[in-house]
Amino acid sequence: MKTEETIKLIKYVTGSVAAVLLAAAMQLQFAYAAGIITLLTIQDTKKETVRITAKRMIIFVIMTIYIELEDKTDYTGSCFDELDAMLVNLKKRGITIYE
């Protein structure tokens, strides 16, 4: 393996591990997602990495504000009933096909 590739690999590992540890320290529910996002964000140049990171942070802030301002007064959670029924049917089909 070339030195350049090794350095890039070390950066990926270091960044992902640091992101997961930070997310775990903050007691986030899906800490490993932070590591995956870090892997997807790291680019070949610092400029590109900073640009993509800034875009993702701006999108995160916008969506957080949108979710907080969204009207949830009529939310009942019934959408999960349909999803549960679909999952039960898929499980039955899977068992039927597997047998």
All heavy atoms as an XYZ file, in Angstrom:
779
protein
N       0.843     -1.175      0.000
C       0.000      0.000      0.000
C       0.891      1.242      0.000
O       1.871      1.315      0.726
C      -0.910     -0.016      1.248
C      -2.013      1.003      1.178
S      -3.117      1.067      2.627
C      -3.792     -0.553      2.696
N       0.515      2.223     -0.787
C       1.299      3.443     -0.873
C       1.148      4.273      0.393
O       0.167      4.172      1.109
C       0.848      4.259     -2.075
C       1.119      3.598     -3.401
C       0.652      4.480     -4.530
C       0.888      3.802     -5.861
N       0.390      4.619     -6.975
N       2.130      5.109      0.650
C       2.121      5.964      1.835
C       0.913      6.897      1.830
O       0.264      7.094      2.856
C       3.419      6.796      1.904
O       4.519      5.904      1.842
C       3.476      7.616      3.169
N       0.592      7.443      0.661
C      -0.541      8.356      0.541
C      -1.853      7.662      0.907
O      -2.699      8.219      1.608
C      -0.606      8.888     -0.894
C      -1.664      9.956     -1.108
C      -1.638     10.484     -2.532
O      -0.567     10.932     -2.976
O      -2.688     10.424     -3.183
N      -2.032      6.433      0.446
C      -3.232      5.658      0.757
C      -3.284      5.314      2.240
O      -4.360      5.313      2.850
C      -3.273      4.388     -0.084
C      -3.511      4.635     -1.556
C      -3.419      3.363     -2.373
O      -3.017      2.315     -1.826
O      -3.727      3.429     -3.566
N      -2.148      5.007      2.826
C      -2.086      4.687      4.255
C      -2.481      5.896      5.094
O      -3.244      5.764      6.055
C      -0.670      4.216      4.638
O      -0.307      3.114      3.814
C      -0.603      3.811      6.096
N      -1.991      7.057      4.722
C      -2.336      8.285      5.446
C      -3.834      8.561      5.338
O      -4.498      8.917      6.320
C      -1.503      9.478      4.927
C      -0.039      9.287      5.315
C      -2.041     10.805      5.451
C       0.909     10.279      4.676
N      -4.382      8.358      4.143
C      -5.817      8.573      3.932
C      -6.632      7.600      4.795
O      -7.610      7.983      5.428
C      -6.162      8.386      2.463
C      -7.538      8.905      2.096
C      -7.872      8.682      0.634
C      -7.067      9.604     -0.248
N      -7.530      9.561     -1.651
N      -6.202      6.353      4.854
C      -6.874      5.341      5.662
C      -6.836      5.714      7.146
O      -7.838      5.599      7.860
C      -6.235      3.974      5.435
C      -6.832      2.813      6.208
C      -8.260      2.559      5.771
C      -5.987      1.567      6.012
N      -5.691      6.182      7.606
C      -5.551      6.607      9.008
C      -6.497      7.772      9.303
O      -7.134      7.820     10.355
C      -4.088      6.966      9.325
C      -3.229      5.696      9.312
C      -3.977      7.684     10.669
C      -1.740      5.952      9.363
N      -6.623      8.702      8.364
C      -7.554      9.824      8.535
C      -8.993      9.333      8.641
O      -9.763      9.793      9.485
C      -7.434     10.812      7.371
C      -6.185     11.647      7.390
C      -6.168     12.601      6.199
C      -4.925     13.441      6.159
N      -4.920     14.359      5.016
N      -9.370      8.405      7.774
C     -10.735      7.860      7.805
C     -11.027      7.203      9.143
O     -12.064      7.441      9.762
C     -10.942      6.840      6.692
C     -10.997      7.414      5.290
C     -10.772      6.594      4.192
C     -11.271      8.748      5.047
C     -10.825      7.091      2.899
C     -11.322      9.251      3.759
C     -11.101      8.426      2.695
O     -11.158      8.921      1.421
N     -10.113      6.359      9.582
C     -10.303      5.628     10.837
C     -10.354      6.593     12.026
O     -11.253      6.515     12.863
C      -9.190      4.573     11.034
C      -9.247      3.976     12.425
C      -9.293      3.493      9.971
N      -9.409      7.514     12.076
C      -9.344      8.473     13.180
C     -10.600      9.330     13.234
O     -11.203      9.513     14.298
C      -8.097      9.375     13.047
O      -6.942      8.542     12.969
C      -7.973     10.317     14.219
N     -11.018      9.850     12.089
C     -12.208     10.692     12.035
C     -13.469      9.946     12.434
O     -14.297     10.450     13.205
N     -13.627      8.733     11.929
C     -14.824      7.947     12.237
C     -14.886      7.550     13.708
O     -15.926      7.657     14.353
C     -14.875      6.696     11.362
O     -15.042      7.062     10.024
N     -13.759      7.095     14.243
C     -13.719      6.706     15.657
C     -13.990      7.919     16.545
O     -14.762      7.838     17.507
C     -12.368      6.038     16.007
C     -12.213      5.869     17.511
C     -12.258      4.692     15.313
N     -13.385      9.052     16.214
C     -13.612     10.274     17.003
C     -15.074     10.689     16.954
O     -15.657     11.074     17.975
C     -12.719     11.406     16.482
N     -15.699     10.585     15.782
C     -17.113     10.959     15.650
C     -18.014     10.038     16.474
O     -18.936     10.496     17.152
C     -17.526     10.929     14.185
N     -17.734      8.736     16.427
C     -18.540      7.778     17.200
C     -18.359      8.018     18.693
O     -19.340      8.032     19.456
C     -18.179      6.324     16.819
C     -18.828      5.337     17.777
C     -18.595      6.036     15.391
N     -17.129      8.226     19.138
C     -16.879      8.457     20.568
C     -17.539      9.750     21.043
O     -18.119      9.789     22.135
C     -15.371      8.489     20.842
C     -14.639      7.156     20.682
C     -13.144      7.356     20.861
C     -15.176      6.118     21.639
N     -17.466     10.796     20.229
C     -18.112     12.059     20.586
C     -19.623     11.898     20.656
O     -20.256     12.365     21.605
C     -17.740     13.149     19.573
C     -18.340     14.534     19.818
C     -17.861     15.103     21.156
C     -17.965     15.476     18.685
N     -20.198     11.216     19.682
C     -21.646     10.990     19.684
C     -22.061     10.131     20.873
O     -23.097     10.382     21.499
C     -22.071     10.339     18.371
N     -21.264      9.131     21.211
C     -21.570      8.279     22.367
C     -21.458      9.078     23.663
O     -22.272      8.917     24.576
C     -20.638      7.075     22.393
N     -20.459      9.950     23.740
C     -20.299     10.786     24.929
C     -21.484     11.737     25.095
O     -21.869     12.075     26.218
C     -18.998     11.585     24.840
N     -22.073     12.137     23.976
C     -23.246     13.011     24.015
C     -24.533     12.209     24.200
O     -25.627     12.759     24.210
C     -23.326     13.829     22.719
C     -22.184     14.805     22.570
S     -22.132     15.615     20.954
C     -23.677     16.487     20.945
N     -24.389     10.883     24.322
C     -25.489      9.952     24.530
C     -26.524     10.009     23.405
O     -27.726      9.931     23.631
C     -26.147     10.175     25.892
C     -25.206      9.930     27.044
C     -25.849     10.168     28.396
O     -26.893     10.776     28.500
N     -25.202      9.676     29.434
N     -26.030     10.130     22.175
C     -26.923     10.102     21.022
C     -27.359      8.669     20.767
O     -26.604      7.722     20.992
C     -26.229     10.669     19.790
C     -25.814     12.134     19.881
C     -25.114     12.564     18.598
C     -27.020     13.026     20.140
N     -28.580      8.514     20.290
C     -29.152      7.180     20.122
C     -28.429      6.369     19.043
O     -28.241      5.173     19.181
C     -30.638      7.303     19.770
C     -31.373      5.992     19.786
C     -32.862      6.174     19.590
O     -33.337      7.278     19.359
N     -33.595      5.094     19.671
N     -28.030      7.005     17.960
C     -27.390      6.302     16.860
C     -25.968      6.836     16.666
O     -25.648      7.460     15.658
C     -28.210      6.466     15.580
C     -29.613      5.947     15.714
C     -30.674      6.823     15.831
C     -29.858      4.587     15.764
C     -31.966      6.352     15.959
C     -31.140      4.104     15.897
C     -32.211      4.981     15.997
N     -25.108      6.552     17.609
C     -23.745      7.090     17.594
C     -22.956      6.601     16.384
O     -22.153      7.349     15.824
C     -23.022      6.707     18.879
N     -23.190      5.374     15.943
C     -22.424      4.846     14.815
C     -22.752      5.570     13.514
O     -21.943      5.583     12.588
C     -22.640      3.338     14.667
C     -21.994      2.571     15.797
C     -22.752      1.971     16.788
C     -20.615      2.472     15.881
C     -22.153      1.293     17.828
C     -19.997      1.797     16.928
C     -20.782      1.208     17.893
O     -20.177      0.544     18.920
N     -23.926      6.171     13.431
C     -24.278      6.947     12.240
C     -23.316      8.127     12.076
O     -23.006      8.527     10.951
C     -25.715      7.439     12.329
N     -22.827      8.667     13.179
C     -21.865      9.767     13.107
C     -20.586      9.313     12.413
O     -20.004     10.053     11.613
C     -21.550     10.285     14.507
N     -20.152      8.104     12.676
C     -18.968      7.564     12.013
C     -19.185      7.372     10.525
O     -18.304      7.666      9.714
N     -20.363      6.907     10.163
C     -20.689      6.709      8.743
C     -20.747      8.050      8.023
O     -20.214      8.205      6.919
C     -22.011      5.940      8.598
C     -21.832      4.513      9.131
C     -22.475      5.928      7.142
C     -23.108      3.739      9.294
N     -21.379      9.035      8.652
C     -21.455     10.366      8.052
C     -20.049     10.943      7.884
O     -19.742     11.588      6.877
C     -22.358     11.292      8.876
C     -23.803     10.810      8.778
C     -22.233     12.739      8.428
C     -24.753     11.463      9.753
N     -19.193     10.700      8.859
C     -17.805     11.166      8.757
C     -17.118     10.527      7.558
O     -16.430     11.206      6.792
C     -17.028     10.850     10.044
O     -17.682     11.499     11.139
C     -15.592     11.315      9.956
N     -17.302      9.228      7.375
C     -16.701      8.549      6.224
C     -17.189      9.142      4.909
O     -16.428      9.295      3.956
C     -17.033      7.056      6.247
C     -16.267      6.207      7.241
C     -16.803      4.783      7.233
C     -14.791      6.217      6.929
N     -18.468      9.482      4.856
C     -19.037     10.041      3.632
C     -18.626     11.493      3.405
O     -18.709     12.003      2.293
C     -20.564      9.945      3.678
C     -21.131      8.521      3.699
C     -22.624      8.552      3.915
C     -20.782      7.779      2.428
N     -18.203     12.166      4.464
C     -17.865     13.580      4.368
C     -16.405     13.823      3.998
O     -16.092     14.778      3.311
C     -18.182     14.284      5.710
O     -19.573     14.088      6.003
C     -17.899     15.766      5.646
N     -15.508     12.956      4.424
C     -14.081     13.155      4.165
C     -13.812     13.061      2.662
O     -14.203     12.111      2.002
C     -13.229     12.124      4.922
C     -13.379     12.316      6.422
C     -11.761     12.240      4.514
C     -12.682     11.261      7.252
N     -13.163     14.088      2.146
C     -12.828     14.169      0.721
C     -11.308     14.194      0.544
O     -10.562     14.179      1.515
C     -13.458     15.429      0.122
C     -14.966     15.461      0.214
C     -15.629     14.351     -0.578
O     -15.297     14.141     -1.737
N     -16.535     13.620      0.049
N     -10.872     14.279     -0.696
C      -9.437     14.264     -0.986
C      -8.728     15.548     -0.575
O      -7.540     15.538     -0.276
C      -9.196     13.993     -2.469
C      -9.533     12.558     -2.840
O      -9.472     11.685     -1.960
O      -9.856     12.316     -4.014
N      -9.443     16.674     -0.576
C      -8.812     17.941     -0.193
C      -9.520     18.536      1.007
O     -10.701     18.274      1.243
C      -8.854     18.966     -1.353
O     -10.220     19.296     -1.621
C      -8.202     18.419     -2.602
N      -8.794     19.342      1.770
C      -9.389     20.001      2.935
C     -10.524     20.921      2.512
O     -11.562     20.995      3.171
C      -8.332     20.803      3.696
C      -7.345     19.955      4.439
C      -6.339     20.824      5.170
C      -5.275     19.962      5.818
N      -4.263     20.769      6.489
N     -10.333     21.611      1.398
C     -11.335     22.552      0.901
C     -12.661     21.841      0.612
O     -13.729     22.308      1.008
C     -10.827     23.249     -0.361
C     -11.729     24.320     -0.895
C     -11.105     25.001     -2.111
C     -12.008     26.081     -2.665
N     -11.406     26.744     -3.822
N     -12.591     20.708     -0.065
C     -13.795     19.935     -0.374
C     -14.444     19.393      0.896
O     -15.665     19.396      1.036
C     -13.462     18.781     -1.325
C     -13.300     19.203     -2.751
C     -14.597     19.726     -3.342
O     -15.631     19.049     -3.265
O     -14.567     20.850     -3.882
N     -13.633     18.909      1.830
C     -14.168     18.385      3.083
C     -14.891     19.478      3.856
O     -16.010     19.265      4.350
C     -13.032     17.790      3.947
O     -12.407     16.739      3.207
C     -13.563     17.238      5.259
N     -14.305     20.654      3.944
C     -14.927     21.774      4.663
C     -16.206     22.200      3.954
O     -17.228     22.469      4.593
C     -13.938     22.959      4.786
C     -14.625     24.206      5.288
C     -12.787     22.578      5.700
N     -16.189     22.238      2.626
C     -17.374     22.641      1.858
C     -18.536     21.681      2.095
O     -19.646     22.098      2.377
C     -17.025     22.695      0.368
C     -18.107     23.291     -0.503
C     -17.665     23.360     -1.961
N     -17.476     22.047     -2.565
C     -18.472     21.288     -3.028
N     -19.714     21.706     -2.935
N     -18.217     20.118     -3.565
N     -18.277     20.398      2.024
C     -19.330     19.408      2.232
C     -19.810     19.423      3.677
O     -21.007     19.316      3.953
C     -18.839     18.007      1.811
C     -18.728     17.945      0.294
C     -19.753     16.915      2.329
C     -18.164     16.669     -0.248
N     -18.892     19.564      4.619
C     -19.273     19.640      6.033
C     -20.174     20.841      6.280
O     -21.200     20.720      6.971
C     -18.010     19.731      6.925
O     -17.196     18.583      6.691
C     -18.378     19.804      8.391
N     -19.823     21.977      5.723
C     -20.641     23.185      5.895
C     -22.033     22.984      5.305
O     -23.045     23.346      5.937
C     -19.954     24.383      5.244
N     -22.120     22.392      4.122
C     -23.415     22.129      3.502
C     -24.270     21.225      4.390
O     -25.456     21.477      4.598
C     -23.242     21.465      2.140
C     -22.908     22.390      1.023
C     -22.854     21.598     -0.282
C     -22.577     22.459     -1.470
N     -22.537     21.687     -2.725
N     -23.677     20.174      4.908
C     -24.434     19.225      5.740
C     -24.885     19.863      7.042
O     -25.980     19.586      7.530
C     -23.606     17.975      5.991
C     -23.478     17.181      4.719
C     -22.880     15.835      4.918
N     -22.927     15.150      3.619
C     -22.172     14.147      3.285
N     -21.317     13.660      4.153
N     -22.263     13.598      2.100
N     -24.059     20.719      7.608
C     -24.449     21.398      8.847
C     -25.595     22.376      8.593
O     -26.536     22.460      9.389
C     -23.242     22.107      9.452
C     -22.210     21.140     10.013
S     -20.731     21.950     10.617
C     -21.315     22.593     12.155
N     -25.539     23.096      7.482
C     -26.618     24.028      7.144
C     -27.924     23.267      6.919
O     -28.976     23.661      7.428
C     -26.233     24.867      5.896
C     -25.117     25.844      6.251
C     -27.448     25.605      5.339
C     -24.459     26.501      5.051
N     -27.859     22.173      6.194
C     -29.051     21.359      5.955
C     -29.598     20.822      7.271
O     -30.813     20.805      7.506
C     -28.746     20.219      4.975
C     -28.482     20.798      3.586
C     -29.865     19.198      4.938
C     -27.896     19.815      2.594
N     -28.712     20.376      8.162
C     -29.135     19.871      9.467
C     -29.893     20.943     10.255
O     -30.953     20.692     10.813
C     -27.926     19.381     10.266
C     -28.247     19.022     11.687
C     -28.889     17.833     11.978
C     -27.942     19.882     12.719
C     -29.205     17.505     13.289
C     -28.244     19.568     14.034
C     -28.882     18.368     14.312
N     -29.354     22.158     10.286
C     -29.992     23.253     11.024
C     -31.349     23.579     10.414
O     -32.343     23.729     11.134
C     -29.075     24.504     11.054
C     -29.818     25.722     11.569
C     -27.852     24.229     11.908
N     -31.416     23.672      9.095
C     -32.686     23.981      8.423
C     -33.728     22.911      8.726
O     -34.880     23.225      9.062
C     -32.474     24.133      6.905
C     -31.683     25.406      6.615
C     -33.812     24.147      6.163
C     -31.204     25.521      5.182
N     -33.353     21.650      8.635
C     -34.315     20.569      8.889
C     -34.720     20.505     10.356
O     -35.868     20.197     10.673
C     -33.740     19.223      8.429
C     -33.620     19.112      6.919
S     -35.145     19.522      6.024
C     -36.259     18.281      6.622
N     -33.799     20.799     11.255
C     -34.137     20.823     12.680
C     -35.171     21.901     12.960
O     -36.161     21.665     13.668
C     -32.875     21.056     13.535
O     -31.949     20.004     13.268
C     -33.220     21.077     15.013
N     -34.980     23.069     12.389
C     -35.948     24.163     12.561
C     -37.284     23.782     11.945
O     -38.345     23.974     12.555
C     -35.399     25.466     11.946
C     -34.207     25.963     12.761
C     -36.493     26.536     11.863
C     -33.427     27.083     12.097
N     -37.256     23.209     10.743
C     -38.489     22.793     10.076
C     -39.261     21.779     10.913
O     -40.478     21.890     11.081
C     -38.161     22.201      8.700
C     -39.357     21.589      8.016
C     -40.312     22.390      7.414
C     -39.532     20.211      7.980
C     -41.420     21.832      6.794
C     -40.631     19.638      7.370
C     -41.582     20.456      6.770
O     -42.667     19.890      6.175
N     -38.579     20.793     11.450
C     -39.238     19.760     12.251
C     -39.851     20.362     13.515
O     -40.947     19.998     13.929
C     -38.254     18.620     12.586
C     -37.965     17.813     11.323
C     -38.789     17.719     13.687
C     -36.826     16.828     11.457
N     -39.138     21.287     14.137
C     -39.649     21.926     15.351
C     -40.876     22.789     15.065
O     -41.782     22.879     15.891
C     -38.565     22.770     16.015
C     -37.500     21.957     16.698
C     -38.047     21.067     17.807
O     -38.887     21.535     18.596
O     -37.633     19.904     17.873
N     -40.914     23.424     13.901
C     -42.026     24.312     13.566
C     -43.208     23.580     12.944
O     -44.296     24.153     12.838
C     -41.550     25.411     12.600
C     -40.499     26.370     13.153
C     -40.047     27.341     12.073
C     -41.019     27.110     14.376
N     -43.018     22.332     12.545
C     -44.080     21.573     11.901
C     -45.245     21.364     12.860
O     -45.073     21.080     14.044
C     -43.530     20.217     11.437
C     -44.508     19.419     10.633
C     -43.904     18.103     10.168
O     -42.968     17.613     10.820
O     -44.373     17.584      9.164
N     -46.470     21.483     12.323
C     -47.678     21.301     13.118
C     -47.896     19.813     13.375
O     -48.112     19.032     12.449
C     -48.880     21.892     12.386
C     -50.169     21.738     13.170
O     -50.105     21.605     14.408
O     -51.242     21.757     12.540
N     -47.856     19.411     14.633
C     -48.007     18.001     14.984
C     -49.286     17.757     15.788
O     -49.422     16.721     16.429
C     -46.800     17.540     15.795
C     -45.490     17.647     15.050
C     -44.333     17.221     15.931
C     -43.028     17.509     15.285
N     -42.437     18.770     15.638
N     -50.223     18.678     15.743
C     -51.422     18.549     16.569
C     -52.303     17.382     16.162
O     -52.983     16.806     17.004
C     -52.255     19.850     16.512
O     -52.539     20.165     15.148
C     -51.509     20.998     17.163
N     -52.293     17.015     14.884
C     -53.154     15.908     14.442
C     -52.396     14.590     14.302
O     -52.911     13.628     13.755
C     -53.835     16.272     13.120
C     -52.846     16.517     11.998
O     -51.646     16.730     12.291
O     -53.265     16.498     10.828
N     -51.193     14.518     14.806
C     -50.395     13.298     14.698
C     -50.904     12.251     15.672
O     -51.054     12.500     16.864
C     -48.922     13.592     14.984
C     -48.062     12.359     14.933
C     -47.756     11.763     13.718
C     -47.577     11.771     16.096
C     -46.990     10.622     13.660
C     -46.804     10.634     16.046
C     -46.509     10.067     14.825
O     -45.747      8.925     14.774
N     -51.179     11.058     15.150
C     -51.695      9.977     15.988
C     -50.767      8.773     16.028
O     -50.935      7.893     16.859
C     -53.069      9.504     15.471
O     -52.896      8.988     14.138
C     -54.079     10.639     15.475
N     -49.849      8.701     15.102
C     -48.977      7.543     15.047
C     -49.582      6.391     14.269
O     -49.027      5.301     14.212
N     -50.749      6.606     13.652
C     -51.423      5.539     12.914
C     -50.635      5.076     11.700
O     -50.859      3.973     11.202
C     -52.821      5.990     12.492
O     -52.736      7.115     11.641
N     -49.717      5.889     11.219
C     -48.907      5.480     10.069
C     -48.103      4.223     10.390
O     -47.804      3.421      9.501
C     -47.988      6.612      9.629
S     -46.861      7.173     10.924
N     -47.782      4.030     11.648
C     -47.025      2.850     12.034
C     -47.882      1.591     12.024
O     -47.356      0.488     11.900
C     -46.378      3.052     13.399
C     -45.312      4.121     13.384
C     -45.509      5.315     14.047
C     -44.138      3.941     12.682
C     -44.537      6.306     14.024
C     -43.158      4.919     12.653
C     -43.359      6.109     13.319
N     -49.205      1.730     12.157
C     -50.089      0.567     12.075
C     -50.000     -0.069     10.697
O     -49.887     -1.291     10.566
C     -51.536      0.966     12.381
C     -51.712      1.481     13.805
O     -50.883      1.118     14.667
O     -52.667      2.244     14.040
N     -50.038      0.753      9.656
C     -49.919      0.250      8.288
C     -48.550     -0.382      8.064
O     -48.440     -1.445      7.449
C     -50.152      1.379      7.284
C     -50.105      0.928      5.845
C     -50.341      2.060      4.866
O     -50.687      3.184      5.288
O     -50.169      1.809      3.661
N     -47.516      0.242      8.571
C     -46.162     -0.298      8.441
C     -46.047     -1.644      9.146
O     -45.465     -2.593      8.603
C     -45.144      0.683      9.013
C     -43.684      0.244      8.978
C     -43.218      0.006      7.547
C     -42.810      1.269      9.663
N     -46.598     -1.750     10.349
C     -46.571     -3.021     11.078
C     -47.275     -4.127     10.302
O     -46.787     -5.262     10.229
C     -47.209     -2.858     12.464
C     -46.339     -2.084     13.424
O     -45.114     -2.026     13.203
O     -46.890     -1.523     14.403
N     -48.430     -3.811      9.698
C     -49.163     -4.796      8.904
C     -48.342     -5.236      7.693
O     -48.301     -6.431      7.360
C     -50.506     -4.218      8.459
N     -47.681     -4.292      7.053
C     -46.839     -4.624      5.904
C     -45.684     -5.533      6.314
O     -45.352     -6.490      5.603
C     -46.302     -3.343      5.261
C     -47.365     -2.518      4.561
S     -46.758     -0.904      4.045
C     -45.764     -1.352      2.654
N     -45.071     -5.249      7.451
C     -43.955     -6.076      7.922
C     -44.405     -7.495      8.256
O     -43.703     -8.463      7.980
C     -43.289     -5.416      9.129
C     -42.501     -4.148      8.830
C     -42.053     -3.477     10.119
C     -41.310     -4.453      7.941
N     -45.595     -7.626      8.841
C     -46.135     -8.954      9.155
C     -46.350     -9.733      7.860
O     -45.992    -10.919      7.757
C     -47.450     -8.836      9.974
C     -48.169    -10.159     10.032
C     -47.147     -8.326     11.372
N     -46.946     -9.080      6.863
C     -47.181     -9.748      5.577
C     -45.873    -10.142      4.898
O     -45.767    -11.233      4.330
C     -48.009     -8.852      4.651
C     -49.454     -8.751      5.094
O     -49.972     -9.655      5.741
N     -50.104     -7.654      4.749
N     -44.871     -9.257      4.950
C     -43.582     -9.580      4.351
C     -42.909    -10.757      5.057
O     -42.293    -11.610      4.412
C     -42.665     -8.360      4.383
C     -42.984     -7.269      3.373
C     -42.145     -6.033      3.655
C     -42.737     -7.762      1.960
N     -43.049    -10.807      6.363
C     -42.472    -11.924      7.113
C     -43.144    -13.244      6.709
O     -42.470    -14.247      6.491
C     -42.623    -11.682      8.614
C     -41.992    -12.759      9.464
C     -42.107    -12.448     10.923
C     -41.497    -13.546     11.772
N     -41.621    -13.259     13.209
N     -44.476    -13.215      6.574
C     -45.213    -14.410      6.160
C     -44.765    -14.862      4.765
O     -44.548    -16.055      4.526
C     -46.720    -14.147      6.158
C     -47.318    -14.058      7.546
C     -48.805    -13.759      7.470
C     -49.401    -13.542      8.842
N     -50.818    -13.147      8.777
N     -44.630    -13.910      3.848
C     -44.192    -14.245      2.487
C     -42.780    -14.811      2.491
O     -42.470    -15.758      1.780
C     -44.247    -13.015      1.588
C     -45.647    -12.690      1.121
C     -45.648    -11.684      0.037
N     -45.061    -12.244     -1.172
C     -44.828    -11.552     -2.264
N     -45.096    -10.265     -2.291
N     -44.305    -12.109     -3.326
N     -41.924    -14.214      3.305
C     -40.550    -14.683      3.385
C     -40.469    -16.106      3.902
O     -39.717    -16.935      3.372
N     -41.263    -16.401      4.908
C     -41.283    -17.760      5.467
C     -41.834    -18.741      4.432
O     -41.300    -19.833      4.262
C     -42.106    -17.798      6.774
C     -41.340    -17.023      7.860
C     -42.389    -19.224      7.193
C     -42.126    -16.810      9.134
N     -42.877    -18.335      3.714
C     -43.474    -19.187      2.692
C     -42.468    -19.478      1.574
O     -42.321    -20.615      1.133
C     -44.734    -18.508      2.083
O     -45.648    -18.230      3.132
C     -45.392    -19.416      1.065
N     -41.775    -18.469      1.125
C     -40.799    -18.650      0.054
C     -39.617    -19.479      0.529
O     -39.096    -20.319     -0.207
C     -40.309    -17.263     -0.467
C     -41.459    -16.562     -1.181
C     -39.108    -17.400     -1.381
C     -41.184    -15.109     -1.518
N     -39.206    -19.289      1.773
C     -38.051    -20.010      2.323
C     -38.332    -21.494      2.475
O     -37.442    -22.323      2.312
C     -37.647    -19.389      3.664
C     -36.415    -20.001      4.256
C     -35.169    -19.786      3.699
C     -36.502    -20.805      5.388
C     -34.024    -20.335      4.240
C     -35.362    -21.369      5.941
C     -34.133    -21.139      5.371
O     -33.013    -21.690      5.905
N     -39.587    -21.821      2.770
C     -39.933    -23.251      2.991
C     -39.992    -23.949      1.706
O     -39.645    -24.599      1.036
C     -41.312    -23.363      3.663
C     -41.295    -22.822      5.061
C     -42.675    -22.815      5.688
O     -43.695    -22.858      4.971
O     -42.758    -22.758      6.900
